[in-house]
């Protein structure tokens, strides 16, 4: 709520040394970018989103209710949009081999015995730190990104006339730019905004990188210009508008493909867990 965010802002100004300044705005403006971000913690640690300041604020002015409530009531401004996630969102914040099988099973146990068994079946931690870390990355990616994207696509498809398109970005970067991290959080932006040459630090982008960048730019440009990412003709896949019954998803990779359903069993479970959490039963 607004009072919470205001208190967080005051605490942040205190860390900057500006809380008691005669002109707090001038004090902040005089600081370097490095000084401004120095007190901030990374929003993701070990694959989990931190709670501090992460998410919209119901301030009673700009937002009077949670965005999902607005979507469910149909009171939002309905526009065509795309929504999706990357296949390995949390990989960049989970050090290699940092999760043990015991630690992953303990995290599952927090959901109760029945759900813990289901989570272990979906994301088996195995017997090594490497397999446990891979399971943790997949579980946290689904819980925080892939499955919430599916739920939002469902909500919007059911409560607005404007179409929605869902995607999963699965392309991986070259080894010189985090290729061992899979399709990690934010990777797709370098392709979407045509920055692949600049971010590879002298590495010549591969043909498959250029193919993914060109694909995304074509799709997003069409969406912005005509309200539909599909072309009347050409070689791009026909990307169906989202329908909860069939759950069509565009897999963004050098050979893009349309699939029906992505991690469906896992997302059904996370939806059940979220509902129980919202009801205060978990």
VOPAGU-2260 file (C-alpha; in pm, 1 decimal, decimal comma):
REM VOPAGU-2260
SITE   aa  ch    i         X         Y         Z
SITE  UNK   A    0       0,0       0,0       0,0
SITE  UNK   A    1     100,3     363,8     -34,5
SITE  UNK   A    2     208,6     417,4     326,3
SITE  UNK   A    3     439,3     114,9     306,0
SITE  UNK   A    4     604,4     242,0     -10,1
SITE  UNK   A    5     642,9     590,1     139,3
SITE  UNK   A    6     815,4     442,4     443,9
SITE  UNK   A    7    1045,4     243,5     214,4
SITE  UNK   A    8    1123,7     563,7      25,0
SITE  UNK   A    9    1213,7     744,6     346,0
SITE  UNK   A   10    1440,0     457,4     449,9
SITE  UNK   A   11    1609,7     464,1     109,0
SITE  UNK   A   12    1668,0     840,8     135,1
SITE  UNK   A   13    1823,4     779,3     474,1
SITE  UNK   A   14    2070,6     533,7     323,7
SITE  UNK   A   15    2157,8     794,5      61,2
SITE  UNK   A   16    2215,0    1061,3     326,9
SITE  UNK   A   17    1930,4    1274,4     192,0
SITE  UNK   A   18    1652,4    1212,7     445,2
SITE  UNK   A   19    1725,9    1529,7     644,9
SITE  UNK   A   20    1842,6    1747,6     356,6
SITE  UNK   A   21    1660,0    2084,4     319,6
SITE  UNK   A   22    1581,0    1989,2     -41,5
SITE  UNK   A   23    1568,8    1610,1     -62,7
SITE  UNK   A   24    1510,4    1607,1    -438,9
SITE  UNK   A   25    1812,8    1827,8    -502,9
SITE  UNK   A   26    2018,9    1603,2    -274,5
SITE  UNK   A   27    1921,6    1293,9    -472,2
SITE  UNK   A   28    1978,1    1464,4    -808,2
SITE  UNK   A   29    2332,1    1555,4    -704,6
SITE  UNK   A   30    2431,4    1192,4    -648,7
SITE  UNK   A   31    2606,8     973,1    -904,2
SITE  UNK   A   32    2426,7     675,6   -1058,0
SITE  UNK   A   33    2656,3     443,8    -862,1
SITE  UNK   A   34    2561,7     611,2    -533,6
SITE  UNK   A   35    2190,2     593,3    -615,0
SITE  UNK   A   36    2189,6     216,7    -663,9
SITE  UNK   A   37    2442,8     129,9    -393,3
SITE  UNK   A   38    2181,6      73,8    -116,5
SITE  UNK   A   39    1958,5    -143,6    -334,5
SITE  UNK   A   40    1946,4    -519,3    -312,4
SITE  UNK   A   41    1915,7    -735,9    -620,6
SITE  UNK   A   42    1546,0    -822,3    -670,0
SITE  UNK   A   43    1637,0   -1187,5    -730,2
SITE  UNK   A   44    1852,2   -1395,7    -500,1
SITE  UNK   A   45    1898,2   -1767,3    -554,2
SITE  UNK   A   46    1620,3   -1772,7    -810,8
SITE  UNK   A   47    1358,1   -1617,7    -580,1
SITE  UNK   A   48    1206,5   -1272,8    -614,9
SITE  UNK   A   49    1264,0   -1059,2    -307,1
SITE  UNK   A   50     965,8    -904,9    -133,8
SITE  UNK   A   51    1096,2    -553,7     -80,7
SITE  UNK   A   52     930,9    -312,5    -321,6
SITE  UNK   A   53     872,7    -576,6    -588,3
SITE  UNK   A   54     534,7    -532,3    -755,1
SITE  UNK   A   55     267,4    -267,0    -807,8
SITE  UNK   A   56     154,0     -38,3    -527,7
SITE  UNK   A   57    -217,0       5,2    -459,1
SITE  UNK   A   58    -189,9     376,3    -386,3
SITE  UNK   A   59    -557,5     471,5    -407,9
SITE  UNK   A   60    -486,0     717,2    -687,3
SITE  UNK   A   61    -324,8     555,9    -992,1
SITE  UNK   A   62    -412,0     203,3    -878,7
SITE  UNK   A   63    -720,2     152,9    -666,3
SITE  UNK   A   64    -713,8    -227,2    -679,4
SITE  UNK   A   65    -480,2    -508,5    -780,5
SITE  UNK   A   66    -429,1    -517,2   -1160,3
SITE  UNK   A   67    -557,3    -874,4   -1177,1
SITE  UNK   A   68    -885,8    -760,4   -1021,4
SITE  UNK   A   69    -917,7    -492,1   -1287,2
SITE  UNK   A   70    -851,9    -746,7   -1560,9
SITE  UNK   A   71   -1106,6    -989,8   -1416,7
SITE  UNK   A   72   -1374,1    -720,3   -1404,1
SITE  UNK   A   73   -1301,6    -613,8   -1763,4
SITE  UNK   A   74   -1247,9    -252,9   -1649,7
SITE  UNK   A   75    -901,1    -228,4   -1806,0
SITE  UNK   A   76    -812,4     -73,1   -2141,5
SITE  UNK   A   77    -825,4    -378,1   -2368,1
SITE  UNK   A   78    -552,5    -384,1   -2632,9
SITE  UNK   A   79    -390,8    -661,2   -2839,1
SITE  UNK   A   80     -79,2    -786,7   -2663,1
SITE  UNK   A   81     175,7   -1063,0   -2636,9
SITE  UNK   A   82     279,9   -1220,4   -2309,3
SITE  UNK   A   83     525,0   -1492,3   -2225,3
SITE  UNK   A   84     843,4   -1590,1   -2047,8
SITE  UNK   A   85    1188,3   -1736,5   -2099,6
SITE  UNK   A   86    1253,5   -2105,2   -2050,9
SITE  UNK   A   87    1522,0   -2062,1   -1782,3
SITE  UNK   A   88    1432,6   -1728,3   -1623,2
SITE  UNK   A   89    1605,3   -1774,4   -1287,3
SITE  UNK   A   90    1923,2   -1942,7   -1411,3
SITE  UNK   A   91    2133,0   -1626,2   -1401,9
SITE  UNK   A   92    2078,7   -1583,3   -1026,8
SITE  UNK   A   93    2136,0   -1945,3    -922,7
SITE  UNK   A   94    2509,3   -2028,1    -912,4
SITE  UNK   A   95    2606,8   -2358,9   -1068,0
SITE  UNK   A   96    2572,8   -2645,4    -822,3
SITE  UNK   A   97    2449,3   -2415,7    -546,2
SITE  UNK   A   98    2141,7   -2622,7    -455,6
SITE  UNK   A   99    2170,8   -2963,7    -293,6
SITE  UNK   A  100    1906,0   -3234,9    -331,1
SITE  UNK   A  101    1827,5   -3199,6      40,8
SITE  UNK   A  102    1780,3   -2822,9      12,0
SITE  UNK   A  103    1541,9   -2859,3    -282,2
SITE  UNK   A  104    1337,6   -3126,2    -104,8
SITE  UNK   A  105    1320,6   -2903,5     202,8
SITE  UNK   A  106    1184,4   -2620,2     -11,0
SITE  UNK   A  107     918,8   -2853,5    -152,4
SITE  UNK   A  108     827,1   -2968,7     199,0
SITE  UNK   A  109     714,2   -2616,5     285,3
SITE  UNK   A  110     404,3   -2681,7      72,3
SITE  UNK   A  111     297,4   -2987,4     274,0
SITE  UNK   A  112     352,8   -3356,0     214,7
SITE  UNK   A  113     105,1   -3403,2     -71,2
SITE  UNK   A  114     224,3   -3105,3    -272,3
SITE  UNK   A  115     587,5   -3182,3    -191,3
SITE  UNK   A  116     546,9   -3522,7    -353,5
SITE  UNK   A  117     392,4   -3366,5    -664,0
SITE  UNK   A  118     667,7   -3105,0    -686,7
SITE  UNK   A  119     936,6   -3370,0    -654,4
SITE  UNK   A  120     772,6   -3571,4    -932,1
SITE  UNK   A  121     761,6   -3262,8   -1157,8
SITE  UNK   A  122    1106,2   -3133,2   -1063,6
SITE  UNK   A  123    1313,5   -3429,6    -938,9
SITE  UNK   A  124    1625,1   -3300,6    -760,8
SITE  UNK   A  125    1819,2   -3619,2    -829,3
SITE  UNK   A  126    2130,0   -3713,0    -635,5
SITE  UNK   A  127    2376,9   -3436,2    -721,5
SITE  UNK   A  128    2399,9   -3063,0    -669,9
SITE  UNK   A  129    2397,0   -3018,5   -1046,6
SITE  UNK   A  130    2068,1   -3204,1   -1094,0
SITE  UNK   A  131    1916,6   -3033,8    -788,3
SITE  UNK   A  132    2015,2   -2689,5    -917,3
SITE  UNK   A  133    1860,5   -2764,9   -1256,2
SITE  UNK   A  134    1538,4   -2874,9   -1083,5
SITE  UNK   A  135    1534,7   -2558,9    -872,5
SITE  UNK   A  136    1581,5   -2335,5   -1176,6
SITE  UNK   A  137    1294,0   -2506,0   -1357,5
SITE  UNK   A  138    1065,3   -2493,3   -1051,9
SITE  UNK   A  139    1131,3   -2126,2    -974,0
SITE  UNK   A  140    1106,3   -2031,2   -1341,6
SITE  UNK   A  141     766,8   -2197,0   -1370,5
SITE  UNK   A  142     635,9   -2064,3   -1039,3
SITE  UNK   A  143     737,5   -1702,7   -1096,0
SITE  UNK   A  144     730,0   -1657,1   -1473,7
SITE  UNK   A  145     603,3   -1925,8   -1710,2
SITE  UNK   A  146     289,5   -2017,0   -1517,7
SITE  UNK   A  147     190,1   -1663,2   -1409,7
SITE  UNK   A  148     218,6   -1565,0   -1777,2
SITE  UNK   A  149     -22,8   -1845,4   -1863,6
SITE  UNK   A  150    -267,1   -1733,5   -1594,2
SITE  UNK   A  151    -259,1   -1374,2   -1712,7
SITE  UNK   A  152    -308,1   -1483,8   -2073,9
SITE  UNK   A  153    -610,4   -1686,3   -1961,2
SITE  UNK   A  154    -756,1   -1398,4   -1763,6
SITE  UNK   A  155    -717,3   -1148,4   -2045,3
SITE  UNK   A  156    -847,2   -1388,1   -2310,5
SITE  UNK   A  157   -1160,3   -1443,8   -2101,7
SITE  UNK   A  158   -1225,5   -1079,0   -2014,3
SITE  UNK   A  159   -1144,4    -875,7   -2323,7
SITE  UNK   A  160   -1229,9    -882,8   -2692,2
SITE  UNK   A  161    -880,1    -780,1   -2804,3
SITE  UNK   A  162    -660,3   -1082,7   -2882,6
SITE  UNK   A  163    -370,3   -1209,1   -2673,3
SITE  UNK   A  164     -73,0   -1415,3   -2792,7
SITE  UNK   A  165     145,5   -1632,3   -2566,6
SITE  UNK   A  166     512,9   -1722,0   -2625,4
SITE  UNK   A  167     802,5   -1911,2   -2465,8
SITE  UNK   A  168    1154,5   -1790,9   -2548,3
SITE  UNK   A  169    1383,0   -2096,5   -2558,5
SITE  UNK   A  170    1679,6   -1968,5   -2762,2
SITE  UNK   A  171    2014,0   -1965,7   -2579,3
SITE  UNK   A  172    2300,9   -1720,8   -2615,6
SITE  UNK   A  173    2651,5   -1814,4   -2730,0
SITE  UNK   A  174    2883,4   -1951,4   -2458,9
SITE  UNK   A  175    3062,6   -1614,8   -2445,4
SITE  UNK   A  176    2739,9   -1452,1   -2323,6
SITE  UNK   A  177    2587,0   -1687,2   -2072,1
SITE  UNK   A  178    2510,5   -1975,1   -2305,4
SITE  UNK   A  179    2550,7   -2210,2   -2010,5
SITE  UNK   A  180    2257,5   -2033,4   -1840,5
SITE  UNK   A  181    1998,7   -2128,2   -2100,4
SITE  UNK   A  182    1726,6   -1876,1   -2186,6
SITE  UNK   A  183    1775,6   -1665,1   -1875,9
SITE  UNK   A  184    1580,9   -1360,9   -1756,4
SITE  UNK   A  185    1609,9   -1060,2   -1988,7
SITE  UNK   A  186    1798,4   -1242,0   -2265,2
SITE  UNK   A  187    1512,0   -1192,6   -2512,8
SITE  UNK   A  188    1540,3    -812,9   -2489,8
SITE  UNK   A  189    1877,1    -807,4   -2665,7
SITE  UNK   A  190    1716,9    -985,9   -2959,9
SITE  UNK   A  191    1398,1    -783,4   -2959,9
SITE  UNK   A  192    1582,2    -451,0   -2963,2
SITE  UNK   A  193    1852,9    -554,6   -3209,4
SITE  UNK   A  194    2142,2    -530,1   -2963,0
SITE  UNK   A  195    2296,7    -873,7   -3013,4
SITE  UNK   A  196    2619,8    -744,1   -3171,2
SITE  UNK   A  197    2680,3    -485,8   -2901,4
SITE  UNK   A  198    2624,9    -714,1   -2604,9
SITE  UNK   A  199    2843,2   -1000,7   -2721,6
SITE  UNK   A  200    3161,3    -801,8   -2658,1
SITE  UNK   A  201    3326,7    -854,4   -2993,3
SITE  UNK   A  202    3166,7   -1193,8   -3055,3
SITE  UNK   A  203    3015,5   -1210,6   -3401,3
SITE  UNK   A  204    2651,0   -1305,2   -3360,7
SITE  UNK   A  205    2569,7   -1642,6   -3511,0
SITE  UNK   A  206    2321,3   -1695,4   -3791,7
SITE  UNK   A  207    2075,2   -1842,3   -3541,9
SITE  UNK   A  208    2102,3   -1529,9   -3325,2
SITE  UNK   A  209    2020,4   -1307,4   -3620,5
SITE  UNK   A  210    1730,3   -1533,1   -3716,3
SITE  UNK   A  211    1576,0   -1500,9   -3369,1
SITE  UNK   A  212    1632,9   -1124,6   -3360,4
SITE  UNK   A  213    1476,1   -1078,7   -3703,5
SITE  UNK   A  214    1178,0   -1295,5   -3610,3
SITE  UNK   A  215    1102,7   -1106,2   -3289,4
SITE  UNK   A  216    1137,5    -768,0   -3455,6
SITE  UNK   A  217     901,6    -869,9   -3735,8
SITE  UNK   A  218     639,2   -1002,4   -3494,2
SITE  UNK   A  219     650,4    -712,4   -3248,8
SITE  UNK   A  220     655,6    -451,7   -3528,0
SITE  UNK   A  221     344,7    -601,0   -3684,1
SITE  UNK   A  222     174,2    -606,9   -3345,7
SITE  UNK   A  223     254,0    -239,3   -3288,4
SITE  UNK   A  224     154,2    -136,4   -3640,0
SITE  UNK   A  225    -151,2    -348,7   -3708,9
SITE  UNK   A  226    -250,6    -505,6   -3377,0
SITE  UNK   A  227    -158,2    -852,6   -3505,5
SITE  UNK   A  228     188,6   -1014,2   -3512,1
SITE  UNK   A  229      95,3   -1235,4   -3806,1
SITE  UNK   A  230     166,6   -1149,2   -4168,7
SITE  UNK   A  231     -76,1   -1207,9   -4452,4
SITE  UNK   A  232     200,1   -1397,0   -4629,9
SITE  UNK   A  233     557,2   -1506,2   -4565,8
SITE  UNK   A  234     745,2   -1780,0   -4388,9
SITE  UNK   A  235     664,2   -1703,4   -4025,6
SITE  UNK   A  236     442,5   -1949,1   -3836,5
SITE  UNK   A  237      77,1   -1857,1   -3804,2
SITE  UNK   A  238      59,3   -1760,6   -3436,8
SITE  UNK   A  239    -291,9   -1832,9   -3308,9
SITE  UNK   A  240    -454,2   -1588,9   -3067,8
SITE  UNK   A  241    -465,0   -1730,1   -2718,0
SITE  UNK   A  242    -747,4   -1966,5   -2627,3
SITE  UNK   A  243    -745,6   -2119,1   -2276,4
SITE  UNK   A  244    -896,6   -2439,4   -2415,7
SITE  UNK   A  245    -606,3   -2509,7   -2651,5
SITE  UNK   A  246    -327,8   -2300,4   -2491,1
SITE  UNK   A  247    -135,7   -2217,7   -2812,9
SITE  UNK   A  248     221,7   -2103,3   -2754,5
SITE  UNK   A  249     486,8   -1977,2   -2995,4
SITE  UNK   A  250     827,2   -2120,2   -2909,6
SITE  UNK   A  251    1080,0   -1851,8   -3004,4
SITE  UNK   A  252    1395,5   -2015,8   -3138,0
SITE  UNK   A  253    1581,2   -2024,9   -3471,7
SITE  UNK   A  254    1313,7   -2266,1   -3601,4
SITE  UNK   A  255    1002,8   -2118,0   -3436,8
SITE  UNK   A  256     717,5   -2357,4   -3371,0
SITE  UNK   A  257     361,4   -2345,5   -3244,6
SITE  UNK   A  258     285,1   -2586,5   -2964,4
SITE  UNK   A  259     -24,4   -2655,0   -2761,9
SITE  UNK   A  260      45,2   -2624,2   -2393,6
SITE  UNK   A  261     376,8   -2552,8   -2220,2
SITE  UNK   A  262     455,0   -2717,1   -1884,9
SITE  UNK   A  263      80,8   -2764,1   -1843,8
SITE  UNK   A  264      89,4   -3012,1   -1555,1
SITE  UNK   A  265     328,0   -2789,5   -1361,6
SITE  UNK   A  266     124,0   -2477,3   -1426,2
SITE  UNK   A  267    -195,9   -2648,6   -1314,3
SITE  UNK   A  268     -25,0   -2732,0    -986,0
SITE  UNK   A  269     113,3   -2380,4    -934,6
SITE  UNK   A  270    -231,9   -2236,7   -1006,0
SITE  UNK   A  271    -377,3   -2459,8    -734,7
SITE  UNK   A  272    -105,4   -2359,5    -489,4
SITE  UNK   A  273    -156,8   -1990,2    -563,2
SITE  UNK   A  274    -531,4   -2020,5    -509,1
SITE  UNK   A  275    -473,9   -2183,8    -171,4
SITE  UNK   A  276    -223,7   -1913,5     -80,2
SITE  UNK   A  277    -467,4   -1636,4    -173,9
SITE  UNK   A  278    -734,4   -1800,8      41,4
SITE  UNK   A  279    -494,8   -1816,3     335,1
SITE  UNK   A  280    -497,8   -2195,1     337,9
SITE  UNK   A  281    -129,2   -2236,9     260,4
